Amino acid sequence: MSLSELTRNAFQSGISARKWTALCKLFIAKNLAHNGAHSIETDISNSVLVLFRDYPGDPALQAYLKQAIEDGILSLPIFLTTFLAAAQSPELHNATTLDMLCRVVLDHHYLSGMPATGSLVSYGEPTSRLLNTIQNAMSLLRTAYHLPVSHFHQLTTSASELLILLLSCVTDVSQISTAQAMVHFADANELLQNPRLSVSVRNVLETFAFSLSLLLGDDAKVAREAQMMHTLQHALGKGDTILGSSSETDIVTCTLLLNHLLFNRASDFGSGDGPHAVAILVAFLRWSSWSPATFYSQLIISALTCLAQSIGPAGPTRTSSIWRAFTVGRLPHLLAMFQKSAQSEGIVEADWHTALQFSLPAILHRTDLLEKIDNSGQAGASDAASDKSIVSHSFTSEFLYQMLHVGLIEQAVVATINPNLSNDFHPRMVSEAQEAGLDLSGYFEAKLSPEASPEDIEVLLFRAWRDPCCHAAFAEVVVKRFTSSTKSVDTETLSLVCKMLSKHEMALDMLSLHAKITDLVAHALAFVEDYDCETVGDPQTAVTHLGDVVLFVEATIARFNLATHSFTVGSRQLDAEFLRTAGLRHRMDVLKDEDLSAFNSWTKALFDPGSEGIEDNILRATHPKVLLRIAPTLFSHAIAQCMERKMDKEVLNNGISYFLGPLLNWTLAGVMKFLLFEIQRRGYNAPVHLEVLKTLLTSPSCPPAVLSLSAPSTLRTFPDPIPRYSQRGLGTFDPKPIRQAARQALGLPTEDSQAPLMMGTPGTHWSDQARQLVMNALAAARGGRAVALDTDRCLLLCPPTRFLGALFNELSIAATMDIEAPRRIATFVLTTPRPPRSPPLLPIFLHIVLPSLVASADGLPPPEQSIRAEFLVAVISSSLTAALHLEWAMLTTCGEERYVLGQSVTSMARRLAGDLKRRGSGTTSRLILQRLMAMQPFVANFPTFAAEA
């Protein structure tokens, strides 16, 4: 056991702060008696700080820290330095958490009655170390201004107060190096640019910057600018020539690319879209100019980094399980397809095998990553394992087996690494299939038969999920069964597959990594479109089965954000708009033709006291899409009749009960939209609507897909606590059961768990959230961690021009110190193919955003203008080159001559050259044009820039 484990166990067991410190003292006396005090205190501090990532703003953790400082097992200076260092991590960027930690420092300092030197900073602290602490404090203050404002926690005030105290401890900067002085001078000047900075902070910062400028001398500013220009020139790669990665290591681009493949796995160019995913890899290889061995080692090490980083402090998480499934189960298959496509680069298949062999030592030497993955618990199992136990095996063995299985490496290569692999590791599902005398695909075919019970299927899926080596075979069987049943109109088989995928997330995860989900959704939509109840023998059963298909389509579109996707089967276009609009039109007076006829028939069948129920004739006469459209109107009309006392409540409830059975419960997503809309429109003064909503949401018969689809809107409609003005409309109605059903559907803790649901801070601008995502990506890049940037989410938060403006504002600031990471992030954002119907970012940047950036650079002082121009040159050359390689890879790999970035790269370059020449009177545009025309490889790719050379 470690101090970290002791603290976590104590906190989760509800042990008081005083008892925890006593346990720490006992543990230190028994286990750490020979360790240094500084090391012990750092461990104690970090053991609490790490818990704030999972329990933000928890007062019990704050009490632990206060008690540790009061009892003397943690000194205030050591806590301050560990806290400020930890605060650099985006995982702690929560205003409540950071303010709590600031208050711990400030409160104990003021209680001590001592000056800052002696209280916050130890006597004799070296100036260089103190300045590093101040640098982290300035970073904390910058973060505070970017976080959402909290009315209960004034983080900017606390962080400002802390920075002022630390700066008061600086008495002599003459002993630090010029380079360090330059870094701190730049940090102080950057912070002084913030217009919201308080007067008190501004005064001490200006004094601090002035003292540094005296140390640097009169040429301080010139020296700093010259150093940044040198950094920029070096980063551009030998002056002008290298336009791609320009480095043998590029974790930034690799992890951005891998995150894109994983988190957009169900979309075009995601992991499940094999040919297009391979085209991205081929384009990346050409852009990077790497050797095959470097390409393999960098890509696989980056995948291991993403996997290791996704593992939580307590062990594997859902995200880490998906990363393991991708790294072991999918990535080797993509690399095998990549090898065949990449042979167009002039490297024969045997050389690719050799390159991968040469890359293995670099991969296997990353023991830091491999040990973390192995120590976190296994996702697979040996064939020796029983159903109730899992026998651990190394990740390396599992990964080597899979690469051998897909043909990436030979048995002789494996024997040199692990001679006993055939004895050490046997995938569980392969062993079971062999025992049954079947191959893996045949085994899944047999186990997923219509006769299998739901319990047996659940057990099978759980075992398959823990064995990534079998995921490809599982996906192949499911896709084959899905498409064949839609073509043969086998409603029962399709229903079983859809039910499995809707009910079990792990089944859909396995499928989405290996198959193009949009194709399955398109086949399902075509099935619903073409469905004809008049031809079936038992319409009740047929409609029930059809409902499972509809629920699968609704849930899958929502889960993978496919609402704007264009679905096709061959040349046929399928429209899913009828699912999105269900519930938006519920007035009876807007119904026409077949909708009106169906409405009258269903009203009589459901809400007429003399009705004998739902007969086969009405099912045969109503198309499923019509039933989806009129379901909200049926509820609207019946509720209105009940409110006007024209219908007994018992009749209303009897009609609603039909919708809680499998025959009609698949129509409820639109009904939920209608009910929530009406409740909000009526200011919660809608007692019948509220009761109906409660009946539906809390019924055990309500489909999980419907609950998941409606849960976010439900929690927004019924926040906890309910605003006072809304409580008057609710009257005596208790919304807690509704909230609980919604939270459970989303996998959130119950309200009784005292874990608050963070719904965002009022007044926070959406664009600020997009900017924070960019800052998080830059922080990860600077920290050498895996980088992720969800561009789709950013574009939901703000328009493309505003997002690109915020992006380049942050990247330009970061590029003054290091150009590589900002350039790579910009290239990724601009050249990653966008989903259909989403804005193409590269032409928007080149033709709309870039002119404004160039114009603003013209107003900068000459040195800063040169730096800004160099960064824009780097982004333009890198992005256009990457786009050209992608366009070529689409043609050579997929045989598709289409412009996935919105326009032809050649036409974009031609227009850009013309724009720059027309604006030639501007200093920045002239400088950019000159630099681009001087890059020989760039001009070779885009001759339009050589016209006036």
N, C-alpha and C positions, 0 to 999 in steps of 0.2 A: 504493500500500500504506500502511496505517496501523500504528501500534504494536499495535493490537488484532489485526490480521491477522498481523503478524509473530509475536506471542506464540502465537496459535493454531497457526500453521504449525510453529513450533519445537516446541511441546509435542506435537503430533500426530506429528511426525517423530522424537520421542525425543531431541531435542537436550538436552544437560545444562544445568543452571542457569548454570554459569559461562560456557559458550559463548553462552547466550541473552543474558546481560547484556552480553557483548562485542558481539553483534549489535545490541542496543538502543543502545549508545553510538555505534556506527557509523551507525545510522539517524538518531539525534538530530543527530549532527554534520553529516550530509548534508542532512537534510530539515527539521529543527526548530531550526536554530541561532538563529533570531530569535524563537522562542517563549519565553514566560516559564517559569522553573523550576517554579513551582507548577502550571502547566498540564501540563507534561511529566510531572511526578511523578504527578499525578492520573491521566493517561492510562495510565502504566505500571501503577499500582495497579489501575485498573479493567480493564485488559486481562487481568490474571490472575484477578481476582475473578469476572469474567463466565464464565470457564471452569468455575468450581466448580459452576455450575448444571447443566452437563452431566456433570461428573466430580466428584461429591461426595466429599469426604474424600480426594482424591488427594494422596499425599505429594510427588509430583513438583512439583505446583503450589505446595505449601508451601515446597519448596526454592527455587523461583523467587523467591518473595517474600523469603525469608531472604537469598538471594544479592544481590538488588537493594538491600536495606537495608545489607548489609555493604559492598557496592561503592560506596555513596553516591549511586546514581542515584535512590533513593527514600528520603526522610526518614521517620522513624518517626511524627512528628505527622501528616503528610499521609496516610500509610497508615492510621493510626488513624481519622482522620475519614472517609476514603472507605470503609473497612471497616464502620464503624458505620452509615454511611448506607446502604450496600448491604445490610446485615443486616436492614433493615426489609422487604426484599422476601421474600415467602413462598417464592420460588424458591431462596433460600439457607437456608431453615429446615431444616437437617439438623444434628443434634447433633455429628456428627464434624467436619463442615466448620467450623462456628462455633467449636468448641473449638480446632481446629487454628489458626484465624486469631487467636483470643485468645492462644494460646501464642506465636505469632510476636511479637505485641506485648509480652507479658510477659517472654519470654525475652530479647529485645533490650534491654528496659528494665533488667532486672536485670544484664545483662552490662555495660551502660554505666556502672554505679556512680553514676549521677546521680540527683538527686531527680526526682519526677514532672514538676515544672515545669522545663523544659529538656530533658527526655527525651521524655515523652509529649505535653507541651504546650509550644509555642514560647514563649520569653520575650516579654512584651508582647502576648500573645494577648488580644484584647478579651473582657471578661467575658461579653457577650451571645453571642459565638461559642462560648466555652467551655461555657456553659450549654446551648447547642443540642447540642453533642457529648455532654454528660452526659445530656441527654434521650434521645438515641439509645442510650446505654449502659444507661439504665434500661429502655428498650424491649427491648433485647437480653436483659436479665435476666428480664423478664416472659416473653419467648418461651422462654427456657431452661427455665422451670418448666413450660411447656406441652408441650415436646417429649418424645418417649419417652426414658426413662433409658438411658444407655449405660454399661456396666461398664468400658469402656476409655477413655471420654472424659467427664470430669466438667465439663460445660459450665457448670452452675450455679456451681461453685467458681471457674472461670476468669472468668466474667462478673462474679461478685461481687467478685473481686480487682481486676478492671479498674475497676469502678465506684468502689471505695474509693479507688484511686489518683487517679482523675479528680476526685473530690470533695475530695481533699486539696489540689488546685490552686486551689480557690475561696477567695479571701481577702477579697474585697469585693464585695458585691452591691448596694451603694447606688446604683450608676450605671445599673442597668437600669430599664426602665419598670415601672409598676405592673401593666400587663397581662401583661408577660412574667413578672414575679414570680408572678402569680396562676397562670399556666399551669404553671410549674415546681413551685409549691407543691401544685397539684392532682396532678401526676404523682408527686411524692414521697409524698403521702398515700395515693394509690392503691396504690403499691408496698408501703407499710407495712402494708396490709391483708392481705398474703400471710402466712399463718401459718408457711410453710416458710422464710421469710427468715432467714439466719444472724444471729447476735447482732452480729457485727462490722459487717455491712452495716446492720442496723437502727440501731445506735448512730450511725454517721456520717450516715445518712439523717435521723434525728430531729434531729441538730444542724443539718443543712442546711435542713430544713423550719422549724426554729425561727428561723434567721437570716432566712429569707424572711418569716416571720410578723411579725418585728420591723419589717421594711421596710414591710409592708402595714399595720401598726398593729393596734389592737384590733378594728377592724371588718373584718379580713381575711376571716374566714369569712362574715360577712354579705354583704360585697361580692361574694365569689365566688358565693354562692348567688343573689344578686340578678341577677348577670350571667347565670347559667345559666337562671334563670327568664325573663329577657328573651329569651334565645336560643330557649327553648322556645316562648314566646308568638309570637315572630316566625316560627318555623318552622311553627307551626300555621296560619299564613296569616291575617293581619289579625285576630288575636284568636280568632275562633271559626268563621269562615264557610267556609273552604276545606277540603274533606275529601279531595281527590284529590292530584294531584302538587304543587300549589301552587308551581310553578316552570315557567319556560319552557324549562328544561334539566333533563333527568332521565336521565342516562346509567345510573344504578343500575337503575331499573326496566326501562328499554329493554334493557339488556344481559342482565339476568336473564331477561327474557321471551324474547329471541332465543336465549340459551343453552338455555333449556327447549325451544324449538321444534326446535333442532338435535340436542341430545343425547338427546331423547326422540322422535326423528323417526319411529320405527317404532311408537310407541304412540298411544293416543287423545290428541288435543289436541297432537300433534307436527306437524312440518312436512309429513309425508306425509298427515296427516288434514286435508285442505284445509278443509272446512266448519267443523270445530271450531277449527282454528288461526285462521280468520278471526273466529270468535266471540270468541276471546281478544283479537284486535286491536280489534274493535268495543267490547268492554267496556273495554279500556284507553283508547281514545279518549274514551269517556264519563267515565271516572274521572278522567282527566287534565285535562279541561275545556280542552284545547288547541284552537287553530284547526287546520284541516286542513293548512295550510302548515307550522305548527310540528310537528304530528304527523309528517308526512312527513320533514322535515329531521332531527328527533331520531331517528326509527327508522332511517333510512338511515345517518346518521353513526354511530350506535351499531353497526350492522352492519359498517361500515368499521373501527371501532375494534376490534371482535372479530377481524376478519380480520387487521388489521395486528398486533395483539398476539399472534396465534397463529403469526406468522412467526418462526422461530428465528434465532439469530445467524448460522448458516451458510446460511440461505436458507429456502425453503418446507419445511414439514413436512407430514406426513399430515393433521394437524389443520387446518393452513392451507389445504390443498387442499380439504378438505370445506367449510370456511368460504367459500372462493371459489365452490365449486359451489352453495352455498346462496345467497350474496349475489347472484351473477349469474344462476344458473339457476333458483332457486326463489322468492326474495323478490319479484321483479317479478310472477310469477304470483299469489302470495298477495295482493299489493297490488291487482292487477286484480280479483280476487274480492272483496277488501275494499271496493273502490269501489262495487261493485254493492250489497253488503249495507249499506254505511254510508249509502246514500241515504235510509234510514229516519230519519236524523238531520235531514232537511229540507234537505239540500244536494244540488242536482241534479248529474248526472254532469259537465256542462260546468264547474261550479265546482270539482269535484274535480280535473279536468285543470288548471285554472288554478292551484289550490293547489299542485299538484306542480311546475308551472312556476315559481312563486314560490319554492319551496323549493330549487330547483337551485343558485342562486348560493351559498347557505350550505353546501351539500354540496360543491360544486366548489372552494370556497375552503379546504377542509381539505386543503391541499397536503401538510401533514405526514403525513397518513395515506395519501394517494394516492401520494406519492413513495415511501414505504416499500413499499407494495404493488407498485408498478411496478419498483422497484430489486431486489426479491427474486426476480425471474424470473417468467415467464408460465406460466399454466396453459392457455392456449389457443394458437391458431396461425392465421396468415393463410392464405388459399388459395394464396399464393405459396410456401408452405413445402413442402419435400420431405418424404418420410417420415422422413428421418434428421436433419432440422434443424427448428428452431422459430424463426420470425421473430417478434420481440417486437412487441407493440402495447400501447398504454396501456390500463389497466384502465377508464379513463373511456370510451374508445371502445366497449369490450366491453359495459359497463353501459348506455350510451346506446342501443346497438343493441338490447339485450334489452328495454329499456323501450319503445322504439319498436315492436318486434316484437309485444309483448303488448298494445299499445294504450294504455299509460299516458301517453305524450306524443305530440305530433304531429310530422310531418316539419319543419314550419316552426320549431318550438321547437329541434329538433336542429340545424337550419341556422344558428341564431343562436349556437350553442355550438361546433359543429364542422362548418363547411360542407362539408368533404371527407370526412365519415364514410363515405359510400358507396364512396369510393375507398380510404380508409385501412384499412377493416376488413371482411372477409368471413369469417364462421365457416367453418372448414375443412370440417366435415361437410356444411353447406349447399351449399358449392361442389362437393363431390364428388357430392352427390345431383343437383345441377343438370347436371353433366357427364354423369351417367348418364340424364338425362331423367326423373328421379323427384322427388317431394317427399321431405321428410326421413323421414316415416313409412314410405313405400314403399321408401326406400333401406335402412332398417334391416330391414324385412320380408325384402328380398332377401338382405341380407348374413347374416342369422341363420337361413338356411334349413337344413334337416337335412343337406344336402349339404356345407355349409361345414366345413372341417377345424378341429380345435381350435386350430391355429396361427393360422389366418385370424381366428377369433373373438377370440383373445387380442389380435391386432394391432388389430382393430376397436375393442375395448373400451378399449384404451390410448389410441387416437386420440380416441374419444368422451369419455373422462374428462377430457382436456385441453381440451375444448370445451364449457363449461357451457351454451352456448346451445342445444345439441342434447339435453340431458338429459331434458327433458320429453317429447320425441318418442320417445326410447329407452324411457322408462318406460311410455308409452302402448302401444307395440308389445308390450313384455314382458307387461304386465298383460292385454292382449287375448289374447295367445297362451296365457298361463297359464290364464285362466279358461275359454277356449273348449275347451282340451284336457282340462280336468277334467270339463266338462259332456259332452263327446263321448267320454269315456273313451279319449282318444288317449294311450296310455301312452308311446309313443316320443317324441312331441313334448314332453310334460310332462317326461319324463326329461332331454331335452336342455336345456330351460330351467332345471331344477333343478340340473343339473350345472354349468351356466354360473354360476348365482348362488352355488353353494356353493364353487366353485373360485376365483372372481375377486371379491375384496372390493369392487373399484371398481364392478362391475356392481350389487351389492347396495346400495352406497352411493348410486349414481344413482337406483336404484329407490326406496329408502327415503325420499329427500328429496321425491319426487313422488307416491308411491302409498302406500296404507295396507297396510303389510306384514302386519298381523294378518288382513286379509281374504284375502290369498294363503295364509297359513298355514292359515286355516280351510278354504279350498277344498282344500288338500292333505290335511288331516286327513280331510275328508269323502271324498276320493278313496281314501285308505287304508282307511277304515272300510267303504266300499261295494265294495271291490275283490273280484272273484270270479275266482279262477284257473281255475275249471272251464270258463269260457266262452272262454278264449283258446286259440289254436292251438298256440303254443310257450310252455309255462309257464316254461322256463328263461330265455328272453329277457324274458318279461313280469315275472318276479320280479326280475331284474336291474334292469330299468327302474324297477320299484316301489321298489327299494332306494335309487335316486337321490332319489326323492321323500321317503322317510323321512329320509335324511341331510340334505336341505335343511331339513326341518321341525326336526330336532334342533338343527342348527347355528344356525338363525335364532332359535329360541326362546332358546338360550343366549346368542347374541351380543347380542340386544336386550333381555335380561332380561324375557321374556314368560311366564315359568313360571306366574305367577299370573293371567295374562290369561284372560278368558272369550271363547272363539272361537265365532262364530256364522256360519251361512250362511242368510240369511233368518230364519225363526223357529226354525231347528234349532240346538241347542246341541252343540258338539263338545268332547270332553274329551281333553286331551293328557297326562293323568296316567299313562297306560300307558308313555309314554316316560321319565318321571321315575322310576317305580318299577322299571323293568327293571334287574335286577341286585341288587335289594334282597331278593328272595325267590328263593333258589336251591336250597332243599332239596327233594329228590325226594318226601319224604313229605307235602308240602303240595299237591302237584299233584292236580287233580281233573278228571274228565270229559274234555273234548276236549284239555286240556293234557296229561293223563297219557297219553292215547292217542297224541297227537303225539310226546310224549317217547319212548315206546317205539319208535315207528316210526323216528324220527330217530337214536336211539342205535344201532339195528341198521344203518341206512344208513351212518352215519359211522364207527362204532367196532367193527364186526363184521369180523374178518379175511376172512370169506367173502362180504362184501357186494360188490355190483357197482356201488356208488356211489349217487348221488341220481337216482332215477327220476322220470319225469314224474308218476306217480300220487301220490307223496308230496307233491309241490309243489301239485298240484291239491287235495289233501285238507287242506292246512294254511293257515289264514288268516294273513296277515302279522303281525297282532297276537299271535297264538298263538306264532309263531316267535320274535318278540322276547321274549316272556315266558319261553320255555323255553330259549333259547340259554345263559344263565348256568348253568342246571341241567345242561345237557348237558356243559358244561366241568367243573362241580363233580363230577358223577358219574364222568366219564372220568378226571379227575385222581385221585380217590379210588381208583378201580380200579387205576390205575398205581402209586400209593403202596402199595397192598396186594399188589402183584405179581400182580394178576389180569388185567392188561393189559400187553402189551409196549409199551415206549416208542415203538417204530416205529409201532405201530397208533395210539397217541395222536397222534403227529406227523402221521400220514397223515390222521386225522380233522380235526385243526386246520387242515391245509392247505386244506380246503374253505372254511374261513372267511376265508381270505386271497384268495379269488377273488371276482369281482363278484357271484356268485350269493348269497353269504351275508355278505360283509364289512359290509353295512349293519346287521347285528345286533350288532356288536362293542362299541358304547358300553356296553351293559348288562354285557357280559362283562368289560370293563375295570373297571367298578365292583366287580364280584364279586371279581376277582383282587386288586385293591388292598385291599379290605376284608379278605379272608382273610389276605393277607400281614401286614397290621398286627395282625390278631387273633392270629396265630400268633407274634408277636414276631419276624418276619422268618425264622423257622425253617420255611421252606416252599420247599424247593429246586425242587419240580416247578412250583409256582405261579410262582416267579420266572423259571424258564426259559420257561414258556409266555408270561408277560407280555413278556419280552424278545423272544421270537419274533414276537409280534404287533406290538409297538411299533416294532421296528426293521425290519420288513418293508416293502419299497417298495410293496407292495400294500395296506397299511393305509390306508384313506381319510383324507385330510387332515382331514375333519370329525371323525372319531373321535379322531384325534391331538389336535386342538384341544380337544375336549370333555374328554378325560382328562388333558391336560397339567397343569393346576393341581393336581389330586389326586396326580398322579405326583410332582411336585416337592415337595409336602408330605410324601409318603410316603418319598421318598429325598432328604432335604436334603443339601447339601454344606457341611461334611463330615457324614458319617453319625455320629450319637451313638455313643459307645463301647459302651454297653449294647446297641445294635442290631447292631453289627459282629459280635458273637459269634453272633447268629442267622444273619447272612448268610454267615458262613464265607468261602469263597473266591470267592463270587459278586461280580462287579464291576458295580455299578449305573450306572457312568458312561455306557454306551451308552443306557440307558433315560432318564437325565437329559438326555442330549444330544438325543435324539429329541423329548422334551417341550419343551426350550428352543427347538429349531428350529421346532416347531409354533406356538409363541407369538411367534416373531420375536425371541427374546432372543439375546444374544451367546453364543458357545461358551464353555465353561469355560476353554479355553486362552487366551481373550482377556483374562483377569485382570480382567474387569468383574464384580464381585460381584453376586449376585442378592439384593436387599433383601427379606427375607421378614417384616420387622417385628421389633420388639424385644419379647422375652418380658416379660410383666408389664404391657404397655401396655393400658389399659382401652379398650374399644371406644368408650365415651362420650367419652373424651378425644380420639379421632380426629374424632368428630362436632363437638366443640367447636372443634377446630383448623380444620375446614372453615368454620365460622361466622367465626372470627377472620380467616381468609384473605379471606373475602368483605368483611368490614369494612375490612381493610387495603387491598384493591383499591378500595373506594368512597372511602376517604380519599385515595388516591393518584390519583384521577381515571381509573382504569383500568376496563376491562370487568369486570363482577362476575358470578361464577358461583357457584351453590350447589346441589349435587346433593342435593336433599332425599331422593330415593329411597335413596341411599347412606347418608345419615344415619340413616334409619329401619331400614336393615339393621344398623347398628352399635349401635343402642340403641332401646328402646321409645319410642313417640310421646310419652308424658308426660315421660320423662326427656330426650328430645331437645328438646322445647319448653321445659322448665325450663332446660336449658343454653343454649338459644338466647336466651331472654329475660334470663338472667343476663348474658350478654355484651352484648346489645343495650342493656340498661338502663345498664350502665357506660358504653358508648360514647355513649348519649343525653345524658349529663350535659354533654357538650361540644358535640355537634351531633345534633339529633334527626332530621334529614331522612333520612340514610342508614339508620339503624336502623329508622325507621318504614317505609321503602320495602321493606327486606329482610323485615321481619315481614309486611307486607301480601302480598308475593309468596309467602312460604312458606305463609301461611294460606289464600290464595284461589286458588292455582293448582290446577286440577283434578287429583286423584290418580288413579293407575291403578286399574282394578277390583280389588276385594278388598284394597285397601290402606286404612289408617285415614284417615278424613276429619279433617284437622287443625283446621279452624276450630271445629266444635262441641266438639272435645276441648279446645281452648284456652279457649273461652268458658265452658264448663260444668265443667271439671275442673281445668285449670291456673290459670286466672285467679283463682278463689277463694283458692288458696294464695298467689299473688302479692299479692293484696290483703291477706291476713292478715299476711304478712311485712312489707308496707309499713306496717302499723299500728304495728309495733314500732320504726320509724325515727324519728329526731328530726324535728320539724315541717317544717323547710325541705327536708330530703331526702325526706320523705314527700310533700310537695307536688310535687317534681320527678318522683318515681316515678309519682304519680297522673297528672300531665300527660302523661307518656309513654304510660301505659296508655290514657288517653283518646284520644290521637292514634292509637294502634294500633287500638283498638276502632272508632272512627268511620271510619277509613280502610279497614279490612278489611271491615266490614259494608257500606259504600258500594260498594266494589269487587265484593263478592259479589253485591250487588243488581244491578249493571250486568251482571255475567256471567250471572246468571239470566235477565235480560231479553234479552241478546244471544243466548243459547241458543234462546230462543223466537222472536225475530224473524229470526235468521240461519239457524238449522237447523230451525226448526219443532218443537223438542223441548221439551216441558214436563216436565223432570226435574231433580232436585236433584243436580247434579254435585259439590257440596261436602258431601254427606252428608245434609243436612237443608234444609228451606225456610229462606231467609234471614229471612223474616218471623217464623217460629216461633223461630228462634235469638235474634232481637232481643227477642221477647216474653218468652222465658224469662230472658234476661239482665236485662231491666228488672225482672222479678219478683224475681230473685236479689238484685240490688243494693238493691231496696227492702226486702227482708226483712233484709238485713244493714245496714240504715240506721244502726244504732247505732255501727257502725265508722266512724272518721274517713275512711279512704281510700275506702270504698265510697260514703259520703255525698258526698265531694268529686267522685268520678267521675260519679256520677249527676247532680249539680248541673251539672257542666261539659257533659255530654251533653245535658241538657234545655235548656241555654242556646244550643246550636248550632241555629239555625233551619233550615238546609238539612238537617241530620241528622234533626231532628224531623219535617220535611216528608216524608222518606223512611220514617221509622219512627215513626208517631204514638203508638205505645205509650209512648214516652218523654215525651209531653206530657200524660199522664193527670193528673198532679198539678201541672202547671206553673201 
